[in-house]
Amino acid sequence: MSTPVIEFRRVGLTYPGPPPVTALQPCDLSVAPGDYLTVTGPSGSGKSTFLNLVGLLDTPTTGRYLLDGIDTSALPDGDRTALRGRRIGFVFQSFHLLPHRSAAENVALALLYTASRGRRGAAERRERARAALVQVGLGHRLDALPTRLSGGERQRVAIARALVGRPSLLLCDEPTGNLDSTTAESVLALLDDLHAEGLTVLLITHDPQVAARGRRTVAIRDGVLREVAAA
């Protein structure tokens, strides 16, 4: 049996008070390599807390979180940062692109934050960025500035930036939230293709139609996570 990409063992998070606030109740979750998990819930339900825990941006106050079999719970901050850079690619609702850097430069910059994989020269960073942009269908827009790109193209650049480090997990937070329905569909189709190629995808959304794209769905409400039965 393959090692899960994500394994929560009674993971929970309580913020100190007074009074203490439990943002995520202790929960179990296992996400296998190549899975596509969508996460739903209303505003304030605990989705952001869940995202921060999966993305190693917060540390659980209870339980253990294993990422690719690595127990992250007791790792020093520097090791957590390095592990996050190697294993997780982030895609957010806002694209977070540098406006005065080309698409290729925006993508290549992500490789500067994965130094633990070895120092890479500028030529290798450029080639990796080009390949990632080709993968998302933007091989013809390498030199375009974000201000010259459509919203859908900017999100594709952001996805390429997340992919360039060859992560084991693509973590998407409302990736279509700033897009019209037609553009959103094209981005979701790209995520479907990446999943079909074997990438593990976790997508957080408030939209039931987007959630239905996943192979599995979990819902969070009032800090309680539960798996949703397939229709």
CYANA upper distance limits for C-alpha pairs under 8 A (distance plus 0.5 A):
  2 SER  CA     32 ALA  CA      7.90
  2 SER  CA     33 PRO  CA      7.97
  3 THR  CA     32 ALA  CA      7.57
  3 THR  CA     33 PRO  CA      8.08
  3 THR  CA     68 ASP  CA      6.84
  3 THR  CA     69 GLY  CA      6.61
  4 PRO  CA     30 SER  CA      6.75
  4 PRO  CA     31 VAL  CA      6.04
  4 PRO  CA     32 ALA  CA      4.91
  4 PRO  CA     33 PRO  CA      6.60
  4 PRO  CA     67 LEU  CA      8.01
  4 PRO  CA     68 ASP  CA      6.44
  4 PRO  CA     69 GLY  CA      7.25
  5 VAL  CA     30 SER  CA      8.20
  5 VAL  CA     31 VAL  CA      6.27
  5 VAL  CA     32 ALA  CA      6.08
  5 VAL  CA     33 PRO  CA      6.14
  5 VAL  CA     66 LEU  CA      8.25
  5 VAL  CA     67 LEU  CA      5.93
  5 VAL  CA     68 ASP  CA      4.87
  5 VAL  CA     69 GLY  CA      7.57
  5 VAL  CA    168 SER  CA      7.71
  5 VAL  CA    169 LEU  CA      7.73
  5 VAL  CA    200 THR  CA      8.35
  6 ILE  CA     29 LEU  CA      7.85
  6 ILE  CA     30 SER  CA      6.08
  6 ILE  CA     31 VAL  CA      5.49
  6 ILE  CA     32 ALA  CA      7.57
  6 ILE  CA     54 VAL  CA      8.13
  6 ILE  CA     65 TYR  CA      7.92
  6 ILE  CA     66 LEU  CA      6.59
  6 ILE  CA     67 LEU  CA      5.56
  6 ILE  CA     68 ASP  CA      6.97
  6 ILE  CA     69 GLY  CA      8.48
  7 GLU  CA     28 ASP  CA      7.89
  7 GLU  CA     29 LEU  CA      6.12
  7 GLU  CA     30 SER  CA      5.02
  7 GLU  CA     31 VAL  CA      7.02
  7 GLU  CA     65 TYR  CA      6.30
  7 GLU  CA     66 LEU  CA      5.56
  7 GLU  CA     67 LEU  CA      7.03
  7 GLU  CA     69 GLY  CA      8.31
  8 PHE  CA     27 CYS  CA      7.29
  8 PHE  CA     28 ASP  CA      5.35
  8 PHE  CA     29 LEU  CA      5.34
  8 PHE  CA     30 SER  CA      6.89
  8 PHE  CA     63 GLY  CA      7.97
  8 PHE  CA     64 ARG  CA      6.66
  8 PHE  CA     65 TYR  CA      5.32
  8 PHE  CA     66 LEU  CA      7.09
  9 ARG  CA     27 CYS  CA      7.17
  9 ARG  CA     28 ASP  CA      5.43
  9 ARG  CA     29 LEU  CA      7.53
  9 ARG  CA     63 GLY  CA      6.02
  9 ARG  CA     64 ARG  CA      5.69
  9 ARG  CA     65 TYR  CA      6.81
 10 ARG  CA     26 PRO  CA      5.08
 10 ARG  CA     27 CYS  CA      4.92
 10 ARG  CA     28 ASP  CA      5.60
 10 ARG  CA     62 THR  CA      7.39
 10 ARG  CA     63 GLY  CA      5.14
 10 ARG  CA     64 ARG  CA      7.26
 11 VAL  CA     25 GLN  CA      8.02
 11 VAL  CA     26 PRO  CA      5.24
 11 VAL  CA     27 CYS  CA      5.75
 11 VAL  CA     28 ASP  CA      7.15
 11 VAL  CA     60 PRO  CA      6.65
 11 VAL  CA     61 THR  CA      8.14
 11 VAL  CA     62 THR  CA      5.94
 11 VAL  CA     63 GLY  CA      4.66
 11 VAL  CA     64 ARG  CA      6.27
 11 VAL  CA     65 TYR  CA      7.15
 12 GLY  CA     22 THR  CA      8.43
 12 GLY  CA     23 ALA  CA      8.23
 12 GLY  CA     24 LEU  CA      5.55
 12 GLY  CA     25 GLN  CA      5.47
 12 GLY  CA     26 PRO  CA      4.53
 12 GLY  CA     27 CYS  CA      6.96
 12 GLY  CA     60 PRO  CA      6.08
 12 GLY  CA     61 THR  CA      6.56
 12 GLY  CA     62 THR  CA      5.60
 12 GLY  CA     63 GLY  CA      6.92
 13 LEU  CA     22 THR  CA      6.56
 13 LEU  CA     23 ALA  CA      6.24
 13 LEU  CA     24 LEU  CA      5.63
 13 LEU  CA     25 GLN  CA      7.27
 13 LEU  CA     26 PRO  CA      7.98
 13 LEU  CA     49 THR  CA      8.34
 13 LEU  CA     59 THR  CA      8.21
 13 LEU  CA     60 PRO  CA      5.46
 13 LEU  CA     61 THR  CA      5.44
 13 LEU  CA     62 THR  CA      6.96
 14 THR  CA     20 PRO  CA      7.02
 14 THR  CA     21 VAL  CA      5.93
 14 THR  CA     22 THR  CA      4.54
 14 THR  CA     23 ALA  CA      6.17
 14 THR  CA     24 LEU  CA      7.44
 14 THR  CA     60 PRO  CA      8.47
 14 THR  CA     61 THR  CA      6.76
 15 TYR  CA     20 PRO  CA      6.10
 15 TYR  CA     21 VAL  CA      5.62
 15 TYR  CA     22 THR  CA      6.70
 15 TYR  CA     23 ALA  CA      7.59
 16 PRO  CA     20 PRO  CA      5.04
 16 PRO  CA     21 VAL  CA      7.10
 17 GLY  CA     21 VAL  CA      7.21
 22 THR  CA    223 GLY  CA      7.64
 23 ALA  CA     46 GLY  CA      6.25
 23 ALA  CA     49 THR  CA      7.09
 23 ALA  CA    222 ASP  CA      8.16
 23 ALA  CA    223 GLY  CA      5.77
 24 LEU  CA     46 GLY  CA      6.54
 24 LEU  CA     49 THR  CA      7.38
 24 LEU  CA     50 PHE  CA      7.68
 24 LEU  CA    222 ASP  CA      8.32
 24 LEU  CA    223 GLY  CA      4.67
 24 LEU  CA    224 VAL  CA      6.73
 24 LEU  CA    225 LEU  CA      8.30
 25 GLN  CA    223 GLY  CA      5.94
 25 GLN  CA    224 VAL  CA      5.94
 25 GLN  CA    225 LEU  CA      8.04
 26 PRO  CA     62 THR  CA      7.47
 26 PRO  CA     63 GLY  CA      7.67
 26 PRO  CA    224 VAL  CA      8.47
 27 CYS  CA    224 VAL  CA      8.18
 27 CYS  CA    225 LEU  CA      7.13
 31 VAL  CA     35 ASP  CA      6.86
 31 VAL  CA     37 LEU  CA      8.06
 32 ALA  CA    200 THR  CA      8.20
 33 PRO  CA    168 SER  CA      8.33
 33 PRO  CA    198 GLY  CA      8.18
 33 PRO  CA    199 LEU  CA      7.88
 33 PRO  CA    200 THR  CA      6.11
 34 GLY  CA    195 HIS  CA      7.10
 34 GLY  CA    198 GLY  CA      5.36
 34 GLY  CA    199 LEU  CA      5.68
 34 GLY  CA    200 THR  CA      4.80
 34 GLY  CA    201 VAL  CA      7.90
 35 ASP  CA    195 HIS  CA      8.04
 35 ASP  CA    199 LEU  CA      8.10
 35 ASP  CA    200 THR  CA      5.57
 35 ASP  CA    201 VAL  CA      6.91
 35 ASP  CA    215 ARG  CA      7.33
 35 ASP  CA    216 ARG  CA      8.45
 36 TYR  CA    195 HIS  CA      7.33
 36 TYR  CA    200 THR  CA      6.42
 36 TYR  CA    201 VAL  CA      5.21
 36 TYR  CA    202 LEU  CA      6.37
 36 TYR  CA    203 LEU  CA      8.32
 36 TYR  CA    214 GLY  CA      5.58
 36 TYR  CA    215 ARG  CA      5.64
 36 TYR  CA    216 ARG  CA      6.93
 37 LEU  CA    201 VAL  CA      6.78
 37 LEU  CA    202 LEU  CA      5.28
 37 LEU  CA    203 LEU  CA      6.83
 37 LEU  CA    214 GLY  CA      5.84
 37 LEU  CA    215 ARG  CA      6.57
 37 LEU  CA    216 ARG  CA      5.41
 37 LEU  CA    217 THR  CA      6.08
 37 LEU  CA    218 VAL  CA      7.96
 38 THR  CA    202 LEU  CA      6.21
 38 THR  CA    203 LEU  CA      5.20
 38 THR  CA    204 ILE  CA      6.22
 38 THR  CA    205 THR  CA      7.69
 38 THR  CA    211 ALA  CA      5.80
 38 THR  CA    212 ALA  CA      8.24
 38 THR  CA    213 ARG  CA      8.22
 38 THR  CA    214 GLY  CA      5.86
 38 THR  CA    215 ARG  CA      8.27
 38 THR  CA    216 ARG  CA      6.82
 38 THR  CA    217 THR  CA      5.21
 38 THR  CA    218 VAL  CA      6.93
 39 VAL  CA     47 LYS  CA      7.96
 39 VAL  CA    202 LEU  CA      8.01
 39 VAL  CA    203 LEU  CA      6.64
 39 VAL  CA    204 ILE  CA      5.13
 39 VAL  CA    205 THR  CA      6.67
 39 VAL  CA    211 ALA  CA      7.44
 39 VAL  CA    217 THR  CA      6.22
 39 VAL  CA    218 VAL  CA      5.50
 39 VAL  CA    219 ALA  CA      6.17
 39 VAL  CA    220 ILE  CA      7.83
 40 THR  CA     47 LYS  CA      7.86
 40 THR  CA    204 ILE  CA      6.62
 40 THR  CA    205 THR  CA      5.85
 40 THR  CA    206 HIS  CA      5.87
 40 THR  CA    207 ASP  CA      8.02
 40 THR  CA    208 PRO  CA      8.11
 40 THR  CA    211 ALA  CA      7.38
 40 THR  CA    217 THR  CA      7.91
 40 THR  CA    218 VAL  CA      6.94
 40 THR  CA    219 ALA  CA      5.27
 40 THR  CA    220 ILE  CA      6.74
 41 GLY  CA     45 SER  CA      6.33
 41 GLY  CA     46 GLY  CA      8.25
 41 GLY  CA     47 LYS  CA      7.15
 41 GLY  CA    205 THR  CA      8.05
 41 GLY  CA    206 HIS  CA      6.46
 41 GLY  CA    219 ALA  CA      6.07
 41 GLY  CA    220 ILE  CA      5.50
 41 GLY  CA    221 ARG  CA      6.33
 42 PRO  CA    206 HIS  CA      6.98
 42 PRO  CA    220 ILE  CA      8.40
 42 PRO  CA    221 ARG  CA      7.51
 43 SER  CA     47 LYS  CA      8.37
 44 GLY  CA    222 ASP  CA      8.05
 45 SER  CA    220 ILE  CA      6.38
 45 SER  CA    221 ARG  CA      5.11
 45 SER  CA    222 ASP  CA      5.33
 45 SER  CA    223 GLY  CA      6.18
 46 GLY  CA     50 PHE  CA      6.67
 46 GLY  CA    220 ILE  CA      6.80
 46 GLY  CA    221 ARG  CA      7.32
 46 GLY  CA    222 ASP  CA      7.12
 46 GLY  CA    223 GLY  CA      5.46
 46 GLY  CA    224 VAL  CA      8.37
 47 LYS  CA     51 LEU  CA      6.64
 47 LYS  CA    204 ILE  CA      7.78
 47 LYS  CA    220 ILE  CA      7.02
 48 SER  CA     52 ASN  CA      6.62
 49 THR  CA     53 LEU  CA      6.72
 49 THR  CA     58 ASP  CA      8.38
 50 PHE  CA     54 VAL  CA      6.68
 51 LEU  CA     55 GLY  CA      6.40
 51 LEU  CA    173 ASP  CA      8.23
 51 LEU  CA    204 ILE  CA      8.37
 52 ASN  CA     56 LEU  CA      6.54
 52 ASN  CA     57 LEU  CA      5.27
 52 ASN  CA     58 ASP  CA      5.80
 53 LEU  CA     57 LEU  CA      6.48
 53 LEU  CA     58 ASP  CA      5.50
 53 LEU  CA     59 THR  CA      6.65
 53 LEU  CA     60 PRO  CA      7.24
 55 GLY  CA     84 ARG  CA      7.32
 55 GLY  CA     88 ILE  CA      7.48
 55 GLY  CA    171 LEU  CA      7.96
 56 LEU  CA     80 ARG  CA      7.15
 56 LEU  CA     81 THR  CA      8.10
 56 LEU  CA     84 ARG  CA      6.88
 59 THR  CA     73 SER  CA      7.28
 60 PRO  CA     64 ARG  CA      7.96
 60 PRO  CA     65 TYR  CA      8.39
 60 PRO  CA     73 SER  CA      7.66
 63 GLY  CA     73 SER  CA      8.42
 64 ARG  CA     71 ASP  CA      7.32
 64 ARG  CA     72 THR  CA      7.81
 64 ARG  CA     73 SER  CA      6.02
 65 TYR  CA     71 ASP  CA      6.42
 65 TYR  CA     72 THR  CA      6.25
 65 TYR  CA     73 SER  CA      6.42
 66 LEU  CA     70 ILE  CA      5.47
 66 LEU  CA     71 ASP  CA      4.85
 66 LEU  CA     72 THR  CA      6.28
 66 LEU  CA     73 SER  CA      8.23
 67 LEU  CA     71 ASP  CA      7.12
 67 LEU  CA     72 THR  CA      7.34
 71 ASP  CA     75 LEU  CA      8.18
 72 THR  CA     80 ARG  CA      7.43
 75 LEU  CA     79 ASP  CA      6.51
 75 LEU  CA     80 ARG  CA      6.49
 76 PRO  CA     80 ARG  CA      6.80
 77 ASP  CA     81 THR  CA      6.66
 78 GLY  CA     82 ALA  CA      6.74
 79 ASP  CA     83 LEU  CA      6.54
 80 ARG  CA     84 ARG  CA      6.55
 81 THR  CA     85 GLY  CA      6.74
 82 ALA  CA     86 ARG  CA      6.80
 82 ALA  CA    114 THR  CA      7.43
 82 ALA  CA    116 SER  CA      7.26
 83 LEU  CA     87 ARG  CA      6.45
 83 LEU  CA     88 ILE  CA      8.45
 84 ARG  CA     88 ILE  CA      5.84
 85 GLY  CA     89 GLY  CA      8.04
 85 GLY  CA    113 TYR  CA      7.01
 85 GLY  CA    114 THR  CA      6.02
 85 GLY  CA    165 GLY  CA      8.30
 86 ARG  CA    114 THR  CA      6.59
 86 ARG  CA    117 ARG  CA      8.12
 86 ARG  CA    165 GLY  CA      7.13
 86 ARG  CA    166 ARG  CA      8.22
 86 ARG  CA    167 PRO  CA      6.60
 87 ARG  CA    166 ARG  CA      8.11
 87 ARG  CA    167 PRO  CA      4.90
 87 ARG  CA    168 SER  CA      5.69
 87 ARG  CA    169 LEU  CA      6.79
 88 ILE  CA    162 ALA  CA      8.31
 88 ILE  CA    167 PRO  CA      5.62
 88 ILE  CA    168 SER  CA      6.78
 88 ILE  CA    169 LEU  CA      5.46
 88 ILE  CA    170 LEU  CA      6.50
 88 ILE  CA    171 LEU  CA      7.30
 89 GLY  CA    161 ARG  CA      8.33
 89 GLY  CA    162 ALA  CA      4.68
 89 GLY  CA    163 LEU  CA      6.62
 89 GLY  CA    165 GLY  CA      8.02
 89 GLY  CA    167 PRO  CA      6.28
 89 GLY  CA    168 SER  CA      8.49
 89 GLY  CA    169 LEU  CA      6.73
 89 GLY  CA    170 LEU  CA      5.32
 89 GLY  CA    171 LEU  CA      6.48
 90 PHE  CA    159 ILE  CA      8.32
 90 PHE  CA    162 ALA  CA      5.95
 90 PHE  CA    170 LEU  CA      6.62
 90 PHE  CA    171 LEU  CA      5.46
 90 PHE  CA    172 CYS  CA      6.46
 90 PHE  CA    173 ASP  CA      8.44
 91 VAL  CA     95 PHE  CA      8.08
 91 VAL  CA    158 ALA  CA      6.81
 91 VAL  CA    159 ILE  CA      6.51
 91 VAL  CA    162 ALA  CA      6.99
 91 VAL  CA    170 LEU  CA      7.97
 91 VAL  CA    171 LEU  CA      6.69
 91 VAL  CA    172 CYS  CA      5.10
 91 VAL  CA    173 ASP  CA      6.73
 91 VAL  CA    175 PRO  CA      6.85
 92 PHE  CA     96 HIS  CA      8.48
 92 PHE  CA    172 CYS  CA      6.39
 92 PHE  CA    173 ASP  CA      5.37
 92 PHE  CA    174 GLU  CA      6.84
 92 PHE  CA    175 PRO  CA      5.90
 93 GLN  CA    173 ASP  CA      6.59
 93 GLN  CA    174 GLU  CA      5.58
 93 GLN  CA    175 PRO  CA      5.02
 93 GLN  CA    176 THR  CA      6.85
 93 GLN  CA    177 GLY  CA      6.05
 93 GLN  CA    178 ASN  CA      6.75
 94 SER  CA    175 PRO  CA      8.31
 94 SER  CA    178 ASN  CA      7.63
 95 PHE  CA    154 ARG  CA      6.99
 95 PHE  CA    155 GLN  CA      6.36
 95 PHE  CA    158 ALA  CA      6.38
 96 HIS  CA    158 ALA  CA      8.13
 97 LEU  CA    106 ASN  CA      6.95
 97 LEU  CA    146 PRO  CA      7.40
 97 LEU  CA    154 ARG  CA      8.28
 97 LEU  CA    158 ALA  CA      7.74
 98 LEU  CA    106 ASN  CA      7.02
 98 LEU  CA    146 PRO  CA      7.97
 99 PRO  CA    145 LEU  CA      6.94
 99 PRO  CA    146 PRO  CA      6.00
 99 PRO  CA    147 THR  CA      6.90
100 HIS  CA    145 LEU  CA      6.93
100 HIS  CA    146 PRO  CA      8.13
101 ARG  CA    105 GLU  CA      6.16
101 ARG  CA    106 ASN  CA      6.49
101 ARG  CA    145 LEU  CA      6.51
101 ARG  CA    146 PRO  CA      8.07
102 SER  CA    106 ASN  CA      6.61
102 SER  CA    142 LEU  CA      7.30
102 SER  CA    143 ASP  CA      5.53
102 SER  CA    144 ALA  CA      5.69
102 SER  CA    145 LEU  CA      4.94
102 SER  CA    146 PRO  CA      7.30
103 ALA  CA    107 VAL  CA      6.86
103 ALA  CA    141 ARG  CA      7.52
103 ALA  CA    142 LEU  CA      5.85
103 ALA  CA    143 ASP  CA      6.44
103 ALA  CA    144 ALA  CA      6.26
103 ALA  CA    145 LEU  CA      6.51
103 ALA  CA    146 PRO  CA      7.15
103 ALA  CA    157 VAL  CA      6.77
104 ALA  CA    108 ALA  CA      6.54
104 ALA  CA    126 ARG  CA      7.46
104 ALA  CA    129 ALA  CA      6.09
104 ALA  CA    130 ARG  CA      6.78
104 ALA  CA    133 LEU  CA      7.89
104 ALA  CA    142 LEU  CA      5.53
104 ALA  CA    143 ASP  CA      6.84
105 GLU  CA    109 LEU  CA      6.55
105 GLU  CA    126 ARG  CA      8.05
105 GLU  CA    129 ALA  CA      8.10
106 ASN  CA    110 ALA  CA      7.72
106 ASN  CA    157 VAL  CA      8.35
106 ASN  CA    161 ARG  CA      7.58
107 VAL  CA    111 LEU  CA      8.27
107 VAL  CA    129 ALA  CA      5.89
107 VAL  CA    132 ALA  CA      8.46
107 VAL  CA    157 VAL  CA      7.48
107 VAL  CA    158 ALA  CA      8.00
107 VAL  CA    160 ALA  CA      6.93
107 VAL  CA    161 ARG  CA      4.80
107 VAL  CA    162 ALA  CA      8.48
107 VAL  CA    164 VAL  CA      7.47
108 ALA  CA    112 LEU  CA      8.06
108 ALA  CA    125 ARG  CA      5.79
108 ALA  CA    126 ARG  CA      6.46
108 ALA  CA    128 ARG  CA      7.70
108 ALA  CA    129 ALA  CA      5.55
108 ALA  CA    161 ARG  CA      7.80
108 ALA  CA    164 VAL  CA      8.10
109 LEU  CA    113 TYR  CA      8.18
109 LEU  CA    125 ARG  CA      8.42
110 ALA  CA    114 THR  CA      8.01
110 ALA  CA    161 ARG  CA      6.73
110 ALA  CA    162 ALA  CA      8.28
110 ALA  CA    164 VAL  CA      7.87
110 ALA  CA    165 GLY  CA      7.90
111 LEU  CA    115 ALA  CA      7.93
111 LEU  CA    120 ARG  CA      8.42
111 LEU  CA    125 ARG  CA      7.14
111 LEU  CA    164 VAL  CA      7.73
111 LEU  CA    165 GLY  CA      6.83
114 THR  CA    118 GLY  CA      8.25
114 THR  CA    165 GLY  CA      7.89
115 ALA  CA    119 ARG  CA      6.10
115 ALA  CA    120 ARG  CA      8.27
120 ARG  CA    124 GLU  CA      6.77
120 ARG  CA    125 ARG  CA      7.11
121 GLY  CA    125 ARG  CA      6.87
122 ALA  CA    126 ARG  CA      6.66
123 ALA  CA    127 GLU  CA      6.75
124 GLU  CA    128 ARG  CA      6.56
125 ARG  CA    129 ALA  CA      6.57
126 ARG  CA    130 ARG  CA      6.60
127 GLU  CA    131 ALA  CA      6.66
128 ARG  CA    132 ALA  CA      6.70
128 ARG  CA    164 VAL  CA      6.82
129 ALA  CA    133 LEU  CA      6.71
129 ALA  CA    160 ALA  CA      8.04
129 ALA  CA    161 ARG  CA      8.07
129 ALA  CA    164 VAL  CA      6.72
130 ARG  CA    134 VAL  CA      6.67
130 ARG  CA    139 GLY  CA      7.29
130 ARG  CA    142 LEU  CA      7.37
131 ALA  CA    135 GLN  CA      6.65
131 ALA  CA    139 GLY  CA      8.30
132 ALA  CA    136 VAL  CA      7.08
132 ALA  CA    160 ALA  CA      5.54
132 ALA  CA    161 ARG  CA      7.90
132 ALA  CA    163 LEU  CA      7.00
132 ALA  CA    164 VAL  CA      6.11
133 LEU  CA    137 GLY  CA      6.81
133 LEU  CA    138 LEU  CA      5.50
133 LEU  CA    139 GLY  CA      5.95
133 LEU  CA    142 LEU  CA      7.71
133 LEU  CA    156 ARG  CA      8.34
133 LEU  CA    157 VAL  CA      7.20
133 LEU  CA    160 ALA  CA      5.99
134 VAL  CA    138 LEU  CA      5.73
134 VAL  CA    139 GLY  CA      4.68
134 VAL  CA    140 HIS  CA      8.43
135 GLN  CA    139 GLY  CA      8.30
135 GLN  CA    160 ALA  CA      8.02
136 VAL  CA    156 ARG  CA      6.60
136 VAL  CA    157 VAL  CA      8.23
136 VAL  CA    159 ILE  CA      8.02
136 VAL  CA    160 ALA  CA      6.88
136 VAL  CA    190 LEU  CA      7.52
137 GLY  CA    156 ARG  CA      8.44
138 LEU  CA    142 LEU  CA      7.37
138 LEU  CA    153 GLU  CA      8.08
138 LEU  CA    156 ARG  CA      8.11
138 LEU  CA    157 VAL  CA      8.23
144 ALA  CA    148 ARG  CA      6.72
144 ALA  CA    149 LEU  CA      7.52
145 LEU  CA    149 LEU  CA      7.31
146 PRO  CA    154 ARG  CA      6.80
149 LEU  CA    153 GLU  CA      6.14
149 LEU  CA    154 ARG  CA      6.47
150 SER  CA    154 ARG  CA      6.66
151 GLY  CA    155 GLN  CA      6.78
151 GLY  CA    178 ASN  CA      8.27
151 GLY  CA    179 LEU  CA      7.01
151 GLY  CA    183 THR  CA      8.27
152 GLY  CA    156 ARG  CA      6.75
152 GLY  CA    179 LEU  CA      7.39
152 GLY  CA    183 THR  CA      6.05
152 GLY  CA    184 ALA  CA      7.78
152 GLY  CA    186 SER  CA      8.25
152 GLY  CA    187 VAL  CA      7.37
153 GLU  CA    157 VAL  CA      6.75
154 ARG  CA    158 ALA  CA      6.78
155 GLN  CA    159 ILE  CA      6.67
155 GLN  CA    175 PRO  CA      8.12
155 GLN  CA    187 VAL  CA      8.10
156 ARG  CA    160 ALA  CA      6.62
156 ARG  CA    187 VAL  CA      7.67
157 VAL  CA    161 ARG  CA      6.65
158 ALA  CA    162 ALA  CA      6.82
159 ILE  CA    163 LEU  CA      6.72
160 ALA  CA    164 VAL  CA      6.48
161 ARG  CA    165 GLY  CA      8.30
162 ALA  CA    167 PRO  CA      8.26
162 ALA  CA    170 LEU  CA      7.67
163 LEU  CA    167 PRO  CA      6.90
163 LEU  CA    170 LEU  CA      8.14
168 SER  CA    199 LEU  CA      7.29
168 SER  CA    200 THR  CA      6.94
169 LEU  CA    199 LEU  CA      7.36
169 LEU  CA    200 THR  CA      5.57
169 LEU  CA    201 VAL  CA      6.47
169 LEU  CA    202 LEU  CA      7.89
170 LEU  CA    199 LEU  CA      7.81
170 LEU  CA    200 THR  CA      6.70
170 LEU  CA    201 VAL  CA      5.37
170 LEU  CA    202 LEU  CA      6.74
171 LEU  CA    201 VAL  CA      6.73
171 LEU  CA    202 LEU  CA      5.54
171 LEU  CA    203 LEU  CA      6.62
172 CYS  CA    201 VAL  CA      8.11
172 CYS  CA    202 LEU  CA      6.62
172 CYS  CA    203 LEU  CA      5.11
172 CYS  CA    204 ILE  CA      6.64
173 ASP  CA    203 LEU  CA      6.51
173 ASP  CA    204 ILE  CA      5.40
173 ASP  CA    205 THR  CA      7.26
174 GLU  CA    203 LEU  CA      7.64
174 GLU  CA    204 ILE  CA      6.13
174 GLU  CA    205 THR  CA      5.49
174 GLU  CA    206 HIS  CA      8.11
175 PRO  CA    203 LEU  CA      8.42
176 THR  CA    180 ASP  CA      8.44
176 THR  CA    184 ALA  CA      5.65
176 THR  CA    187 VAL  CA      7.77
176 THR  CA    188 LEU  CA      8.31
179 LEU  CA    183 THR  CA      6.43
179 LEU  CA    184 ALA  CA      5.94
180 ASP  CA    184 ALA  CA      6.38
181 SER  CA    185 GLU  CA      6.63
182 THR  CA    186 SER  CA      7.10
183 THR  CA    187 VAL  CA      6.92
184 ALA  CA    188 LEU  CA      6.65
185 GLU  CA    189 ALA  CA      6.53
186 SER  CA    190 LEU  CA      6.81
187 VAL  CA    191 LEU  CA      6.91
188 LEU  CA    192 ASP  CA      6.68
188 LEU  CA    210 VAL  CA      8.39
189 ALA  CA    193 ASP  CA      6.75
190 LEU  CA    194 LEU  CA      6.74
191 LEU  CA    195 HIS  CA      6.62
191 LEU  CA    201 VAL  CA      8.34
192 ASP  CA    196 ALA  CA      6.62
192 ASP  CA    213 ARG  CA      8.29
193 ASP  CA    197 GLU  CA      6.79
194 LEU  CA    198 GLY  CA      7.23
194 LEU  CA    199 LEU  CA      6.28
195 HIS  CA    199 LEU  CA      5.20
195 HIS  CA    200 THR  CA      6.74
195 HIS  CA    201 VAL  CA      7.00
203 LEU  CA    211 ALA  CA      8.31
204 ILE  CA    211 ALA  CA      8.39
205 THR  CA    210 VAL  CA      7.37
205 THR  CA    211 ALA  CA      6.98
206 HIS  CA    211 ALA  CA      8.24
207 ASP  CA    211 ALA  CA      6.72
208 PRO  CA    212 ALA  CA      6.65
209 GLN  CA    213 ARG  CA      7.61
210 VAL  CA    214 GLY  CA      8.39
211 ALA  CA    217 THR  CA      7.25
212 ALA  CA    217 THR  CA      8.12
216 ARG  CA    227 GLU  CA      8.36
216 ARG  CA    228 VAL  CA      8.04
216 ARG  CA    230 ALA  CA      7.80
217 THR  CA    227 GLU  CA      6.62
217 THR  CA    228 VAL  CA      5.99
217 THR  CA    229 ALA  CA      8.27
217 THR  CA    230 ALA  CA      8.42
218 VAL  CA    225 LEU  CA      7.14
218 VAL  CA    226 ARG  CA      6.01
218 VAL  CA    227 GLU  CA      4.70
218 VAL  CA    228 VAL  CA      5.82
219 ALA  CA    225 LEU  CA      6.21
219 ALA  CA    226 ARG  CA      5.98
219 ALA  CA    227 GLU  CA      6.75
219 ALA  CA    228 VAL  CA      7.02
220 ILE  CA    224 VAL  CA      5.86
220 ILE  CA    225 LEU  CA      4.97
220 ILE  CA    226 ARG  CA      7.04
221 ARG  CA    225 LEU  CA      7.28
